[in-house]
């Protein structure tokens, strides 16, 4: 039986910088620069926000149903062109940087499914190891409200905790973190570092991150995006109408790092761009479970039972003949 890898104490970095919205290659270039900055800060695990590549679709909350139909299509076309096709190696520069910097990287992307229709997008978080290889791909289980105009629902193939040099890492995206069974599935796999990329912010969200740390007895990286009107590129369709106040922080970010005892050790970082750092010892997660382990000695499997269906949600089966 192979020996379990031991994750040593290390520094984590939570990136709270905006992407170059709807520009995949420019955002990737910025991402590599931020990874290098995080490496200078000693980080061995680096987290980017929800759909950071090439940017969260904030326009969904600003467009008028019906009246903005054509504009919606125009923006969506730009998004499709700049989404990430994993089979086309669009993440290769990020993977190469992870290998060069010896970092484990969690990054949120708009994933374009090239296997079937090529017209479907997923809200995906990708975990990359320090060897540059993709370790896991998790697609958001349920897009929230108008997000369903952009993303398809994901499946549980990537609902996994992955062993890395930075600890056992799992991730849920934004309001997936309000799904108790999804959280429990990660706790049951021994999650030590719980990554929560999001577009949400505010005191209630920070409270949620603290609750998850206490509930799962794990480190929590709550990773938001801080953006102002001036962070929207000038070539964004009808920017002046959709984002009229260039100085407005329409998302404060509120990124936070929480220890397994529920204490905030970095952040919240509000209304500013930056990188949060914290020293993280994955072993603290196991020790913290001495008093409560919801998927272990504090559970009641004789009363409650969870089943996770990891079958792929394939729209067609062409068979083998």
C-alpha positions as CSV (number, residue, x, y, z in Angstrom):
1,X,0.0,0.0,0.0
2,X,1.5,3.4,-1.0
3,X,2.3,5.7,1.8
4,X,0.1,8.7,2.4
5,X,1.8,12.0,1.5
6,X,2.3,14.3,4.4
7,X,1.3,17.9,3.9
8,X,3.6,20.2,5.8
9,X,2.7,23.7,7.1
10,X,2.8,26.2,4.2
11,X,1.6,29.7,3.2
12,X,-1.7,30.1,1.2
13,X,-2.6,33.1,-0.9
14,X,-6.1,34.3,-1.9
15,X,-6.1,36.5,-5.0
16,X,-8.5,39.4,-4.9
17,X,-7.7,41.2,-8.2
18,X,-10.1,41.6,-11.1
19,X,-9.7,39.8,-14.4
20,X,-9.5,41.6,-17.7
21,X,-13.2,41.0,-18.3
22,X,-14.0,38.9,-21.4
23,X,-10.3,38.7,-22.4
24,X,-9.0,35.2,-21.8
25,X,-5.4,35.7,-22.9
26,X,-4.9,39.0,-21.1
27,X,-6.5,37.5,-17.9
28,X,-4.2,34.5,-18.1
29,X,-1.2,36.8,-18.4
30,X,-2.4,38.7,-15.3
31,X,-2.9,35.4,-13.5
32,X,0.6,34.3,-14.1
33,X,1.9,37.7,-12.8
34,X,-0.2,37.3,-9.7
35,X,1.0,33.7,-9.1
36,X,4.6,35.1,-9.3
37,X,3.7,37.8,-6.8
38,X,2.2,35.2,-4.5
39,X,5.3,33.1,-4.8
40,X,7.4,36.0,-3.7
41,X,5.1,36.1,-0.7
42,X,6.0,32.5,0.0
43,X,2.6,31.0,-1.1
44,X,2.5,27.3,-2.0
45,X,-1.3,27.2,-2.5
46,X,-2.9,30.0,-4.6
47,X,-6.6,30.5,-5.0
48,X,-8.4,32.6,-7.7
49,X,-12.1,33.7,-7.6
50,X,-15.2,32.2,-9.2
51,X,-15.1,32.2,-13.0
52,X,-12.1,34.6,-12.8
53,X,-11.1,33.5,-16.3
54,X,-12.4,35.5,-18.1
55,X,-14.6,37.1,-15.4
56,X,-17.9,36.7,-13.6
57,X,-21.0,37.7,-15.7
58,X,-22.1,40.7,-13.6
59,X,-24.0,42.0,-16.6
60,X,-26.7,39.4,-16.0
61,X,-27.9,41.4,-13.0
62,X,-28.0,44.6,-15.0
63,X,-29.5,43.7,-18.3
64,X,-33.3,44.1,-18.9
65,X,-35.1,41.0,-19.8
66,X,-36.5,41.3,-23.3
67,X,-35.3,44.9,-24.0
68,X,-31.6,43.8,-23.9
69,X,-32.0,40.6,-25.8
70,X,-29.6,41.6,-28.6
71,X,-27.0,43.0,-26.2
72,X,-27.2,39.9,-24.1
73,X,-26.4,37.8,-27.2
74,X,-23.5,40.0,-28.2
75,X,-21.9,39.8,-24.7
76,X,-22.5,36.1,-24.6
77,X,-20.8,35.6,-27.9
78,X,-17.7,37.4,-26.5
79,X,-17.9,35.1,-23.5
80,X,-18.0,32.0,-25.6
81,X,-15.0,33.1,-27.6
82,X,-13.0,33.8,-24.5
83,X,-14.1,30.8,-22.4
84,X,-11.7,28.0,-21.5
85,X,-11.6,24.7,-23.5
86,X,-9.6,22.4,-21.3
87,X,-8.9,20.1,-24.3
88,X,-7.5,23.0,-26.2
89,X,-4.9,23.6,-23.5
90,X,-6.0,27.1,-22.8
91,X,-4.7,26.8,-19.3
92,X,-1.3,25.8,-20.4
93,X,0.4,29.1,-19.3
94,X,-1.2,28.7,-15.8
95,X,-0.1,25.1,-15.6
96,X,3.4,26.0,-16.7
97,X,3.6,28.7,-14.0
98,X,2.4,26.3,-11.4
99,X,5.1,23.9,-12.3
100,X,7.8,26.6,-12.4
101,X,6.7,28.1,-9.1
102,X,5.9,24.7,-7.5
103,X,2.4,25.9,-6.5
104,X,-0.9,24.2,-6.1
105,X,-3.5,26.4,-7.9
106,X,-7.2,26.6,-7.7
107,X,-8.8,28.8,-10.4
108,X,-12.3,29.5,-11.4
109,X,-13.1,29.4,-15.1
110,X,-15.9,29.6,-17.7
111,X,-15.5,26.1,-19.1
112,X,-16.6,25.6,-22.7
113,X,-17.6,22.0,-23.3
114,X,-15.9,21.0,-26.6
115,X,-16.9,17.3,-26.3
116,X,-20.5,17.7,-27.5
117,X,-22.3,20.8,-28.8
118,X,-19.6,23.4,-28.2
119,X,-22.3,25.8,-27.1
120,X,-22.5,24.9,-23.5
121,X,-20.7,26.7,-20.6
122,X,-20.0,25.5,-17.1
123,X,-19.0,27.4,-14.0
124,X,-15.9,25.4,-13.1
125,X,-13.1,25.4,-10.6
126,X,-9.9,23.6,-11.7
127,X,-7.2,22.4,-9.3
128,X,-3.7,22.3,-10.7
129,X,-0.8,20.5,-8.9
130,X,2.7,21.8,-8.5
131,X,3.8,19.5,-11.4
132,X,1.4,21.5,-13.6
133,X,-1.1,18.7,-14.1
134,X,-4.8,19.2,-13.7
135,X,-5.8,17.3,-10.6
136,X,-9.5,17.9,-10.5
137,X,-12.3,19.7,-12.4
138,X,-15.5,20.6,-10.5
139,X,-18.5,22.0,-12.3
140,X,-20.9,24.1,-10.2
141,X,-23.9,21.9,-9.4
142,X,-26.6,24.6,-9.6
143,X,-26.2,28.0,-11.1
144,X,-28.0,30.7,-9.1
145,X,-31.0,32.7,-10.4
146,X,-30.0,34.5,-13.7
147,X,-26.8,32.5,-13.9
148,X,-28.8,29.8,-15.5
149,X,-28.9,31.9,-18.6
150,X,-25.2,31.3,-18.9
151,X,-24.2,28.0,-17.3
152,X,-25.5,24.4,-17.5
153,X,-25.8,22.4,-14.3
154,X,-22.8,20.3,-13.3
155,X,-22.5,16.8,-12.1
156,X,-20.6,15.2,-9.2
157,X,-17.6,13.8,-11.1
158,X,-15.5,16.6,-9.6
159,X,-17.1,16.6,-6.2
160,X,-13.9,15.3,-4.7
161,X,-11.2,16.1,-2.2
162,X,-7.7,15.8,-3.8
163,X,-4.5,15.1,-1.9
164,X,-1.9,17.7,-2.7
165,X,1.4,18.9,-1.1
166,X,-0.7,21.7,0.4
167,X,-3.1,19.3,2.1
168,X,-6.4,17.6,1.1
169,X,-8.1,20.2,-1.0
170,X,-11.8,20.4,-1.9
171,X,-13.9,23.2,-3.4
172,X,-17.5,24.4,-3.7
173,X,-18.5,27.4,-5.7
174,X,-20.4,30.4,-4.4
175,X,-23.9,29.4,-3.3
176,X,-23.0,25.7,-3.5
177,X,-21.7,26.4,-0.1
178,X,-25.2,26.7,1.2
179,X,-25.9,23.1,0.1
180,X,-25.5,21.1,3.3
181,X,-25.1,17.7,1.5
182,X,-22.5,19.1,-0.9
183,X,-20.5,20.3,2.1
184,X,-20.9,17.1,3.9
185,X,-19.6,15.1,0.9
186,X,-16.3,17.1,1.1
187,X,-16.1,16.7,4.9
188,X,-16.6,12.9,4.5
189,X,-13.6,12.8,2.2
190,X,-11.3,14.3,4.8
191,X,-11.1,17.9,3.5
192,X,-8.3,19.9,5.2
193,X,-8.3,23.0,2.9
194,X,-11.8,24.0,1.7
195,X,-11.7,26.5,-1.2
196,X,-14.8,28.7,-1.7
197,X,-14.5,30.9,-4.8
198,X,-17.4,33.3,-5.0
199,X,-19.0,36.4,-6.4
200,X,-20.9,36.9,-3.1
201,X,-19.6,39.3,-0.4
202,X,-20.7,41.0,2.8
203,X,-20.9,40.1,6.5
204,X,-23.3,37.2,6.0
205,X,-20.9,35.6,3.5
206,X,-18.0,36.0,5.9
207,X,-20.2,34.4,8.6
208,X,-20.9,31.5,6.3
209,X,-17.1,30.9,5.8
210,X,-16.6,30.9,9.5
211,X,-19.5,28.5,10.0
212,X,-18.1,26.1,7.4
213,X,-14.7,26.1,9.1
214,X,-16.3,25.3,12.4
215,X,-18.6,22.7,10.9
216,X,-16.0,20.9,8.9
217,X,-13.0,21.6,11.2
218,X,-11.0,22.7,8.1
219,X,-9.2,25.7,6.7
220,X,-11.5,27.8,4.5
221,X,-10.3,30.1,1.8
222,X,-13.2,32.4,0.9
223,X,-12.2,34.0,-2.4
224,X,-14.1,37.0,-3.8
225,X,-13.5,39.5,-6.5
226,X,-13.2,43.2,-5.8
227,X,-14.2,45.3,-8.8
228,X,-15.0,48.9,-9.7
229,X,-16.6,50.3,-12.7
230,X,-13.1,51.4,-14.0
231,X,-12.0,47.7,-13.8
232,X,-14.4,47.0,-16.8
233,X,-12.4,47.2,-20.0
234,X,-13.4,50.2,-22.3
235,X,-14.3,47.8,-25.1
236,X,-17.1,46.1,-23.0
237,X,-20.4,46.5,-24.9
238,X,-22.3,49.5,-23.6
239,X,-20.1,49.9,-20.6
240,X,-21.2,53.4,-20.0
241,X,-24.8,52.3,-19.6
242,X,-24.2,49.1,-17.6
243,X,-21.4,50.5,-15.4
244,X,-22.0,54.3,-15.3
245,X,-20.1,55.0,-12.1
246,X,-16.4,54.2,-12.7
247,X,-15.5,54.7,-9.1
248,X,-18.2,52.4,-7.7
249,X,-17.1,49.2,-6.0
250,X,-19.9,47.1,-7.3
251,X,-18.3,44.1,-5.6
252,X,-16.2,44.7,-2.4
253,X,-14.6,41.3,-2.6
254,X,-14.5,40.5,1.2
255,X,-12.0,37.6,0.7
256,X,-11.2,35.9,4.0
257,X,-9.1,33.0,5.3
258,X,-10.5,31.1,8.3
259,X,-8.8,28.6,10.5
260,X,-10.4,25.2,11.6
261,X,-11.5,26.8,14.9
262,X,-13.6,29.4,13.0
263,X,-11.2,32.3,13.7
264,X,-10.5,34.7,10.8
265,X,-6.8,34.8,10.3
266,X,-6.7,37.1,7.2
267,X,-9.2,39.6,5.9
268,X,-11.9,40.4,5.1
269,X,-10.3,42.4,2.4
270,X,-12.9,45.0,1.3
271,X,-13.1,47.6,-1.5
272,X,-9.5,47.0,-2.6
273,X,-7.4,44.8,-4.8
274,X,-4.8,42.6,-3.1
275,X,-3.6,39.2,-2.0
276,X,-4.4,37.7,1.4
277,X,-1.8,35.5,3.0
278,X,-1.9,33.1,5.9
279,X,0.2,30.3,7.3
280,X,-1.7,27.0,7.1
281,X,-1.0,23.8,8.8
282,X,-3.3,21.1,7.3
283,X,-2.7,18.9,10.4
284,X,-4.7,21.3,12.5
285,X,-7.8,20.2,10.6
286,X,-7.5,16.6,11.9
287,X,-6.7,17.7,15.4
288,X,-9.7,20.0,15.5
289,X,-11.9,17.0,14.8
290,X,-11.2,15.7,18.3
291,X,-14.2,17.6,19.6
292,X,-16.5,17.2,16.6
293,X,-16.2,15.3,13.4
294,X,-19.5,15.6,11.5
295,X,-18.6,12.8,9.0
296,X,-16.9,10.7,11.7
297,X,-17.4,10.1,15.4
298,X,-20.0,12.9,15.7
299,X,-22.0,11.5,12.8
300,X,-24.9,9.0,13.0
301,X,-24.7,6.8,9.9
302,X,-27.3,4.5,11.5
303,X,-29.8,7.4,11.1
304,X,-28.6,9.5,8.2
305,X,-27.0,8.4,5.0
306,X,-25.8,10.3,1.9
307,X,-25.4,8.8,-1.5
308,X,-23.4,10.7,-4.2
309,X,-24.0,9.9,-7.9
310,X,-20.8,10.5,-9.8
311,X,-22.1,9.3,-13.1
312,X,-21.3,11.8,-16.0
313,X,-24.3,13.8,-17.3
314,X,-23.7,12.9,-21.0
315,X,-26.3,14.2,-23.4
316,X,-25.7,11.4,-25.9
317,X,-24.1,7.9,-26.0
318,X,-22.8,7.0,-29.4
319,X,-21.9,3.5,-28.4
320,X,-18.8,1.6,-29.3
321,X,-19.7,0.3,-32.7
